[in-house]
Amino acid sequence: MDLRLTGRVAVVTGASKGIGLAVVRTLLDEGARVVAVSRKPGPELDALAGPDLVHVAADLMDPAAPGLAVERAVEAFGRLDVLVNNAGGPPPGAVMPRFGFGTLSDDDWREVFEFNVIAVVRAVRAALPHLLESDAAAIVNVSSVNGRRPGPMNFDYNAAKAALNNLAKGLSEEFGPRGIRVNTVSPGPVRTAWWTEEGGAADVIAQATGSDRDAVLNGGAAEMMSLTTGRMAEPQEVADAVALLASPRSASTTGAEVVVDSGFLKEL
């Protein structure tokens, strides 16, 4: 299916690996021009180099970074049609999962909200004047099922994602009548470096449960979280949902949350 993204210009944050990299690749394959934002490019992003891809090296904990990324997109391609707020998760230097409310300091809370919510607010604020000029503007926020599933770990992250979901719904109401669609994709567990790298979530869970990382990755995590499909989602599966919501094919979809979670959420 042609997603009608040829010639559209998108900014994608958190673009060097995982879901963000898959989003960049998918949008390029659909004919879009992409500004990929990450602290460092990474070899997989470098491999996509071409006239339709610009990399902006930026740390979204820097208040000026989102505005610079949007400015670079307009400078390079003359317009902006799509903003994908994918960057999120633990802020630079933090390790998740974190167990227990009492383990979190004020700084932990501030940094998680800065990275997962305030950086998005800044990106939207910078992008709005340009998106309002587009005939098919879309914002897609990558959130998490954790925003809908409270639990005894990652209190700060869960609350931040709930705030992000609320933000998206409010933005869709204010700017939908002005031609900007705002939607959310909420992944469940996704097999990314956040899980697989040394010291990542698989290692943390293995240590906490007396297991080992391979057992966690090869079914243990899926069983622990009661994933209906028996496996974690792949980044490309999330990217496909993002691309569809970014597409004019989804012209009547706004204020929606699309869950890509391998059946993690059981409630209606």
N, C-alpha and C positions, 0 to 999 in steps of 0.2 A: 504494500500500500504506500502510495506517495503521500508523505506527511506535509507536503507543501511548504517545506522549510528552505527551499533553494533561494539563496540570496539573503536570507534573514541573518541578522547579526545577534549573537548571543554572548553573554558573559557568564562564565561558569567558575565558581569558586571551589577551592579544594580539589583542583583539577589534575594533580600530578599522579594520582594512584587511586585504586579502588573504584568506588561508585563515580567519583568525579571524572576520572580518566575514561571510564566507560561512557559517560554522558558526552564528553568531548568527542570521542571517537564516533559515537552514534550520530551526533549532530553534524559532524563533518561528512559522514557517509550519506546523510540526507541533503547535503548541498548547502548547509549553513556555513557562515563565517563565524569563527569562534575566538573569543579572547579568554584564554585559560589562566586562571589566577591561582598561584601557589607560592609558597616560600621559596621552593627550588623546583626546576622543571622535572627532573628525573628522566631516566633513559627511555621509558615507554612513551612519555609525552614527547620527548625529542624525536622519536621515531615517526611521529605524526606531522612533523614540520612540513610546511608548505605555505602557499600564498594566502590560504584561507584561515590560517592559525597564527595567532599572536600570543606569546606568553608574557604575562606581567608577574614579575617577582615581587611579592608583597606579603607581609604578615598582617592578617586581619585583626590582630590585637592592636595594631597601630590605627588610631582613629582616622588617619588620612587615607589609608589603603583602599577602602572601597571606592571612594571618590576618584582616586587616581586610576583605578581599573576601568571605571565607567568612562572617564575622560579619554583613556587610551583607546577604548573601543570606538568611540565617536571619531577620534582623530584618525584611526587606522581605516575605518570602514564607513564613516559618514552617518551612522545611524545606530540605533539600538532597538531591538524588537523583543528580546528574551533575556530575562535574568534568572539564572539558576543558582540559588543559594544552597550550595551543597556542603561547604565547609562546616564542620561541627565535630562533636565528640569531645574527647578530653583536650583541653587547651595545651599548647606546647609545653612539654615538661611534665605533664600530669599522666598518671597511669590509672586506668580503670579496668575492671570494676573495683569500686571502693565499698567496703562493707560497713554498714552501721552509720546512723545519723551522727553519733558523737565523734566520729573520726574526721569530720569535715570542719575546717576552719572558716572564718569569714572570708579569707582570701580565696579559698577553694570555691566558695559560692560566687564571689565576685568574678573570678576568672572564667568559670564555666558560663555564667550569664553573659559576660563580655563577648566570649567567643561564639556562643550559640544563639544569642538573641540580639545583643547590641550591635554586633558586626552586621547582622542582617538588616537591622533598622537603618544603619548607615548606608548600606548598599542600596536599599530601596529608596531612601531619601535622595541619593545621588542619581539613581536611574530614572526616577519618576518624570522629570521634565522631558527626557528623550523618549520614554515609553509612551507618553501622552501624544507624541507626534507620529507614532506607528499606527498602521491600520490593522495590526494583528498582534498587539502587545500581550505578553504573558510573563508572569512571575511564577516560578515553581520553587517551593522550599522543600528541601529534604529534611524531614523530621525523624521521628522514631516511634515505634509502638510503645516505647517507654513513656511517652507523653500521655498514654492512656492506660498504662499498667503500673501503678505505684507498687513499690516493694521495698524490702529492707536493705537495698544497696543503691548506690548512685542517686541519692536523694536530690543532689544539686542538678545533675544531668536530666533526670526525669522531670523535675519542675521546669527546667529551661525549655525542654521540648514541648511541654504543655503550654508554656507561654508562647512559643513559636506557632503552635497550632492556632491559638487564640488570635495572635497577630494576623495570620494569614486570612482568617475568616473576616476579621474587621476590615482589612485592606480590600478584600473582595467586595464588601458592601459599599465602601466609599468610592472605589475606583472602577468597579464594574460598569456603572452607567457612563463612565468616561472612556470606556474601551480597553481597560486593562483587566485581564483575567488573572486571578491569583488562586493557586491550588497548592496542595501539599502531597508529597509522597512520603509515606511512613514505612520504612523498611523494618523488618524484624532482624534476626541475626543474619548477617551477610558475611560470606567467606572472604574477608579482606585482610590486609596486613594487620589491622587492629586485633584480629583474632590470631593470625598465624605467625607473626613475627616473634622473635625471641623476647620474652618479657611481656608479651601481649596477653589478651584475655584468656586464651587457652592455657597459658602457663599459670596465670593467677588462679584460675578455677581449678586446675590440676593440683596446685599446691594446697588450696583450701579444702579440697575433697579427697586428697590422698590418692589421686589418679595420676596419669601422665598426659602430656599435651596431645600425643597422637590419638589416644583413646578419646580425649575430649573432642578433637576435630573430626574424628571418623565415627561419629554417631553418639558419643557420650553427651555432647552439648545438645544435640537434637532430642535425645531421650530425656535429658534433664528438663528441657523447656517444652516438652510434649509437642514437638513440631509435627504436624499432621503428615507432611511429605517425607519425614524421616531425614531431612537434610537442611542445611542452611541455604539461603538463597545465594545466587551468584550476582556479582555487580552488574552484569549485563541485563539481568532481569529487572533490576531497579531502573537502570538507564532507559530501558524500553518504555517504562511507565512515564518517566520524566519527559522523554521525547514526545510521547503522545500528548501529554498535557501542554507542552510547549507549542504544539502544532495547531494551526488554524482548523484542523480537523476536529478539534475539541472546542469549537467556538461557543458552544452552549454549556460548557463545563467550567464553573467557577465556584470558589468557596468549598471545593470538594477535597476530601482526603482519600487518597488511593493507598491501600495497605498492601505491601509486598512482604509477607511475613512467614511463609511456609506453614500457615495455619496456627501461628503462635497465639493470636487473640481468639478466644472462644466465645466471647460475649457478642450479642447482637449489636 
